[in-house]
Amino acid sequence: MHDFDLKNRYAIITGGAQGFGLDIARRFIKSGSKVRIWDIDETELKKASQDINSENLSYDVLDVSNFTQVKNAVEKISENTNIDILVNSAGITGPTAELWNYSIDDWSRIIEINLNGIFYSCKAVVPHMIKNNYGRIVNIASVSGKDGNANASAYSSSKAGVIGLTKSLGKELALNNIAVNAVTPAGANTRILNQMSKEHVQRMLSKVPKGRFLEVHELTSMVCWLSSEENSFSTAAVFDISGGRSTY
Ligand SMILES: NC(=O)c1ccc[n+]([C@@H]2O[C@H](COP(=O)([O-])OP(=O)(O)OC[C@H]3O[C@@H](n4cnc5c(N)ncnc54)[C@H](O)[C@@H]3O)[C@@H](O)[C@H]2O)c1
């Protein structure tokens, strides 16, 4: 596997203790970047940090749905370094149920983490990127934000919101050297799938023409390019990685 050129870059990856975020962290470090992971799960953060065992990895235990925590973390980091890259991967699916049976608390929590969390991270980080006239932001949305999934209205809505946020912010920053893009993966076999029923996961899989789950490293590869300086013209865009499920 080749490396991308991320030498001397500093990246924040939210939700990086596991799954997509952790794999992206590994490949960023291998490609020369310093990485700071933000995650709410301290146990998994410690495990990830021991496993990667690199001086280029550090972390904060924080909740992306808490703007004060996010802002304080950014202020601390920016005392010592530019922030070149932000990958927003923290997310939850919540339970699977019809909209009319969805609990208001579950709905709110999903929107708060998946959508507001990205708003908060971008709100805190973007002023620093503007000051340095450089930045690459990648938001992990989902194919469900384009197509909608039955019994996942909150999740699908939050991811549709992430797509709208990405398009707006990308346009706002188009004259700076700051690219903002979203990716829309189909299902991948990470811990997040445990939050949904087995039937729901099977239904998701049955919609994928390639007939299999996305491999985590396949998404990482796309995120690496989008996060690199080589991505100099794509912004406010949505990159599909759904094995043919979504063709737009
Ligand atoms: N795996 C899939 O099938 C799939 C498909 C499409 C999109 N996605 C999206 O990809 C992203 C990553 O998912 P994953 O599959 O790696 O899941 P995962 O559960 O393996 O990882 C998500 C990480 O986010 C962290 N997190 C959750 N809430 C948080 C909070 N409030 N603050 C900070 N960290 C928090 C978790 O602790 C976890 O480490 C999510 O946004 C998810 O919606 C996943």
The ligand as an SDF file (V2000), in Angstrom:
LIG
                    3D

 44 48  0  0  0  0  0  0  0  0999 V2000
  -19.6270    1.3850    9.5600 N   0  0  0  0  0  0  0  0  0  0  0  0
  -20.5840    1.7060    8.7300 C   0  0  0  0  0  0  0  0  0  0  0  0
  -21.3350    0.8500    8.2270 O   0  0  0  0  0  0  0  0  0  0  0  0
  -20.7840    3.1430    8.3270 C   0  0  0  0  0  0  0  0  0  0  0  0
  -21.4050    3.4110    7.0950 C   0  0  0  0  0  0  0  0  0  0  0  0
  -21.6070    4.7420    6.7240 C   0  0  0  0  0  0  0  0  0  0  0  0
  -21.1650    5.7670    7.5450 C   0  0  0  0  0  0  0  0  0  0  0  0
  -20.5780    5.4670    8.7370 N   0  0  0  0  0  0  0  0  0  0  0  0
  -20.1580    6.5990    9.5750 C   0  0  0  0  0  0  0  0  0  0  0  0
  -18.7650    6.5230    9.7770 O   0  0  0  0  0  0  0  0  0  0  0  0
  -18.4100    7.1400   11.0210 C   0  0  0  0  0  0  0  0  0  0  0  0
  -17.5300    6.1800   11.8170 C   0  0  0  0  0  0  0  0  0  0  0  0
  -18.2590    5.0030   12.0840 O   0  0  0  0  0  0  0  0  0  0  0  0
  -17.5470    3.6330   12.4280 P   0  0  0  0  0  0  0  0  0  0  0  0
  -18.1630    2.5980   11.5670 O   0  0  0  0  0  0  0  0  0  0  0  0
  -16.0730    3.8180   12.4430 O   0  0  0  0  0  0  0  0  0  0  0  0
  -18.1290    3.4130   13.9090 O   0  0  0  0  0  0  0  0  0  0  0  0
  -17.3910    3.0380   15.2910 P   0  0  0  0  0  0  0  0  0  0  0  0
  -18.4850    2.8620   16.2760 O   0  0  0  0  0  0  0  0  0  0  0  0
  -16.4150    1.9520   15.0780 O   0  0  0  0  0  0  0  0  0  0  0  0
  -16.5820    4.3800   15.6100 O   0  0  0  0  0  0  0  0  0  0  0  0
  -17.2270    5.5710   15.9750 C   0  0  0  0  0  0  0  0  0  0  0  0
  -16.4280    6.2560   17.0710 C   0  0  0  0  0  0  0  0  0  0  0  0
  -17.0970    7.4820   17.4170 O   0  0  0  0  0  0  0  0  0  0  0  0
  -16.9880    7.6360   18.8230 C   0  0  0  0  0  0  0  0  0  0  0  0
  -18.0490    8.5280   19.3120 N   0  0  0  0  0  0  0  0  0  0  0  0
  -19.3840    8.2740   19.3830 C   0  0  0  0  0  0  0  0  0  0  0  0
  -20.0180    9.3090   19.9320 N   0  0  0  0  0  0  0  0  0  0  0  0
  -19.0660   10.2540   20.2230 C   0  0  0  0  0  0  0  0  0  0  0  0
  -19.1080   11.5350   20.8090 C   0  0  0  0  0  0  0  0  0  0  0  0
  -20.2570   12.0820   21.2290 N   0  0  0  0  0  0  0  0  0  0  0  0
  -17.9520   12.2300   20.9290 N   0  0  0  0  0  0  0  0  0  0  0  0
  -16.7860   11.6660   20.5390 C   0  0  0  0  0  0  0  0  0  0  0  0
  -16.6830   10.4500   19.9890 N   0  0  0  0  0  0  0  0  0  0  0  0
  -17.8080    9.7540   19.8280 C   0  0  0  0  0  0  0  0  0  0  0  0
  -17.1480    6.2160   19.3710 C   0  0  0  0  0  0  0  0  0  0  0  0
  -16.6750    6.1010   20.6990 O   0  0  0  0  0  0  0  0  0  0  0  0
  -16.3410    5.4190   18.3630 C   0  0  0  0  0  0  0  0  0  0  0  0
  -15.0020    5.2780   18.7610 O   0  0  0  0  0  0  0  0  0  0  0  0
  -19.7330    7.4510   11.7270 C   0  0  0  0  0  0  0  0  0  0  0  0
  -20.0300    8.8220   11.5540 O   0  0  0  0  0  0  0  0  0  0  0  0
  -20.7390    6.5940   10.9780 C   0  0  0  0  0  0  0  0  0  0  0  0
  -22.0340    7.1310   11.0040 O   0  0  0  0  0  0  0  0  0  0  0  0
  -20.3650    4.1820    9.1390 C   0  0  0  0  0  0  0  0  0  0  0  0
  1  2  1  0
  2  3  2  0
  2  4  1  0
  4  5  1  0
  4 44  2  0
  5  6  2  0
  6  7  1  0
  7  8  2  0
  8  9  1  0
  8 44  1  0
  9 10  1  0
  9 42  1  0
 10 11  1  0
 11 12  1  0
 11 40  1  0
 12 13  1  0
 13 14  1  0
 14 15  2  0
 14 16  1  0
 14 17  1  0
 17 18  1  0
 18 19  2  0
 18 20  1  0
 18 21  1  0
 21 22  1  0
 22 23  1  0
 23 24  1  0
 23 38  1  0
 24 25  1  0
 25 26  1  0
 25 36  1  0
 26 27  1  0
 26 35  1  0
 27 28  2  0
 28 29  1  0
 29 30  1  0
 29 35  2  0
 30 31  1  0
 30 32  2  0
 32 33  1  0
 33 34  2  0
 34 35  1  0
 36 37  1  0
 36 38  1  0
 38 39  1  0
 40 41  1  0
 40 42  1  0
 42 43  1  0
M  CHG  2   8   1  16  -1
M  END
$$$$
